[in-house]
């Protein structure tokens, strides 16, 4: 008994479907993982800069505030944040 069925002429191969589904899954997961790593990097930077000098911890907090202000400004213009148009 064989589980292998040869590909019929004109029929698409299964490998292309696997690559397509993998690309779709990674396209959904990788931006989320990138955001998580970015937040962790900001937290580590804030804690490190807090140990150096308390005023330096305001740098990552200011970066987050600037990004949020930019998104709010973009929303007010009526275009939505980048990537959602």
Phi and psi restraints in degrees (value plus and minus 20) as a CYANA .aco file:
   2 UNK   PHI    -133.5   -93.5
   2 UNK   PSI     116.2   156.2
   3 UNK   PHI    -111.6   -71.6
   3 UNK   PSI     -29.4    10.6
   4 UNK   PHI    -107.4   -67.4
   4 UNK   PSI     105.7   145.7
   5 UNK   PHI    -133.6   -93.6
   5 UNK   PSI     102.4   142.4
   6 UNK   PHI     -83.4   -43.4
   6 UNK   PSI     129.9   169.9
   7 UNK   PHI     -91.1   -51.1
   7 UNK   PSI     112.6   152.6
   8 UNK   PHI    -101.2   -61.2
   8 UNK   PSI     130.1   170.1
   9 UNK   PHI     -82.0   -42.0
   9 UNK   PSI     116.7   156.7
  10 UNK   PHI      64.2   104.2
  10 UNK   PSI     -23.6    16.4
  11 UNK   PHI    -116.8   -76.8
  11 UNK   PSI     113.1   153.1
  12 UNK   PHI     -87.4   -47.4
  12 UNK   PSI     129.0   169.0
  13 UNK   PHI     -96.4   -56.4
  13 UNK   PSI     137.6   177.6
  14 UNK   PHI     -96.8   -56.8
  14 UNK   PSI     -42.0    -2.0
  15 UNK   PHI     -86.2   -46.2
  15 UNK   PSI     -57.7   -17.7
  16 UNK   PHI     -83.5   -43.5
  16 UNK   PSI     -56.6   -16.6
  17 UNK   PHI     -87.3   -47.3
  17 UNK   PSI     -59.1   -19.1
  18 UNK   PHI     -83.8   -43.8
  18 UNK   PSI     -64.8   -24.8
  19 UNK   PHI     -84.9   -44.9
  19 UNK   PSI     -57.4   -17.4
  20 UNK   PHI     -84.5   -44.5
  20 UNK   PSI     -66.7   -26.7
  21 UNK   PHI     -85.6   -45.6
  21 UNK   PSI     -57.1   -17.1
  22 UNK   PHI     -84.6   -44.6
  22 UNK   PSI     -62.9   -22.9
  23 UNK   PHI     -84.1   -44.1
  23 UNK   PSI     -59.8   -19.8
  24 UNK   PHI     -85.3   -45.3
  24 UNK   PSI     -65.2   -25.2
  25 UNK   PHI     -83.2   -43.2
  25 UNK   PSI     -64.2   -24.2
  26 UNK   PHI     -88.1   -48.1
  26 UNK   PSI     -52.4   -12.4
  27 UNK   PHI     -84.6   -44.6
  27 UNK   PSI     -46.7    -6.7
  28 UNK   PHI    -106.6   -66.6
  28 UNK   PSI     -60.7   -20.7
  29 UNK   PHI    -101.3   -61.3
  29 UNK   PSI     -60.1   -20.1
  30 UNK   PHI     -82.4   -42.4
  30 UNK   PSI     -60.4   -20.4
  31 UNK   PHI     -83.3   -43.3
  31 UNK   PSI     -56.1   -16.1
  32 UNK   PHI     -86.1   -46.1
  32 UNK   PSI     -63.6   -23.6
  33 UNK   PHI     -84.3   -44.3
  33 UNK   PSI     -58.3   -18.3
  34 UNK   PHI     -81.9   -41.9
  34 UNK   PSI     -62.0   -22.0
  35 UNK   PHI     -84.7   -44.7
  35 UNK   PSI     -61.8   -21.8
  36 UNK   PHI     -82.1   -42.1
  36 UNK   PSI     -64.6   -24.6
  37 UNK   PHI     -85.1   -45.1
  37 UNK   PSI     -56.1   -16.1
  38 UNK   PHI     -83.9   -43.9
  38 UNK   PSI     -62.4   -22.4
  39 UNK   PHI     -85.4   -45.4
  39 UNK   PSI     -62.4   -22.4
  40 UNK   PHI     -82.7   -42.7
  40 UNK   PSI     -60.2   -20.2
  41 UNK   PHI     -83.5   -43.5
  41 UNK   PSI     -61.4   -21.4
  42 UNK   PHI     -84.1   -44.1
  42 UNK   PSI     -59.5   -19.5
  43 UNK   PHI     -85.1   -45.1
  43 UNK   PSI     -65.4   -25.4
  44 UNK   PHI     -82.9   -42.9
  44 UNK   PSI     -60.6   -20.6
  45 UNK   PHI     -83.9   -43.9
  45 UNK   PSI     -62.1   -22.1
  46 UNK   PHI     -83.7   -43.7
  46 UNK   PSI     -63.8   -23.8
  47 UNK   PHI     -88.8   -48.8
  47 UNK   PSI     -58.7   -18.7
  48 UNK   PHI     -84.6   -44.6
  48 UNK   PSI     -66.8   -26.8
  49 UNK   PHI     -87.1   -47.1
  49 UNK   PSI     -47.5    -7.5
  50 UNK   PHI     -87.0   -47.0
  50 UNK   PSI     -54.4   -14.4
  51 UNK   PHI     -93.4   -53.4
  51 UNK   PSI     -49.2    -9.2
  52 UNK   PHI     -94.1   -54.1
  52 UNK   PSI     -74.9   -34.9
  53 UNK   PHI    -179.6  -139.6
  53 UNK   PSI     113.4   153.4
  54 UNK   PHI     -78.1   -38.1
  54 UNK   PSI     -52.9   -12.9
  55 UNK   PHI     -89.4   -49.4
  55 UNK   PSI     -47.6    -7.6
  56 UNK   PHI     -89.2   -49.2
  56 UNK   PSI     -41.1    -1.1
  57 UNK   PHI     -87.8   -47.8
  57 UNK   PSI     -33.8     6.2
  58 UNK   PHI     -94.8   -54.8
  58 UNK   PSI     -35.6     4.4
  59 UNK   PHI     -84.1   -44.1
  59 UNK   PSI     -74.2   -34.2
  60 UNK   PHI     -85.6   -45.6
  60 UNK   PSI     -53.1   -13.1
  61 UNK   PHI     -85.8   -45.8
  61 UNK   PSI     -59.5   -19.5
  62 UNK   PHI     -85.6   -45.6
  62 UNK   PSI     -55.6   -15.6
  63 UNK   PHI     -83.8   -43.8
  63 UNK   PSI     -63.5   -23.5
  64 UNK   PHI     -84.2   -44.2
  64 UNK   PSI     -62.2   -22.2
  65 UNK   PHI     -83.2   -43.2
  65 UNK   PSI     -58.8   -18.8
  66 UNK   PHI     -85.8   -45.8
  66 UNK   PSI     -59.9   -19.9
  67 UNK   PHI     -85.3   -45.3
  67 UNK   PSI     -64.4   -24.4
  68 UNK   PHI     -84.4   -44.4
  68 UNK   PSI     -58.7   -18.7
  69 UNK   PHI     -86.3   -46.3
  69 UNK   PSI     -58.2   -18.2
  70 UNK   PHI     -83.8   -43.8
  70 UNK   PSI     -61.4   -21.4
  71 UNK   PHI     -84.8   -44.8
  71 UNK   PSI     -61.2   -21.2
  72 UNK   PHI     -83.9   -43.9
  72 UNK   PSI     -61.4   -21.4
  73 UNK   PHI     -83.0   -43.0
  73 UNK   PSI     -62.0   -22.0
  74 UNK   PHI     -83.4   -43.4
  74 UNK   PSI     -61.0   -21.0
  75 UNK   PHI     -83.6   -43.6
  75 UNK   PSI     -60.9   -20.9
  76 UNK   PHI     -84.5   -44.5
  76 UNK   PSI     -49.3    -9.3
  77 UNK   PHI     -95.1   -55.1
  77 UNK   PSI     -31.8     8.2
  78 UNK   PHI      68.8   108.8
  78 UNK   PSI      -7.4    32.6
  79 UNK   PHI    -122.7   -82.7
  79 UNK   PSI     -35.0     5.0
  80 UNK   PHI      61.5   101.5
  80 UNK   PSI     145.4   185.4
  81 UNK   PHI     -88.0   -48.0
  81 UNK   PSI     138.4   178.4
  82 UNK   PHI     -78.8   -38.8
  82 UNK   PSI     119.6   159.6
  83 UNK   PHI      73.9   113.9
  83 UNK   PSI     -26.5    13.5
  84 UNK   PHI    -137.2   -97.2
  84 UNK   PSI      -8.8    31.2
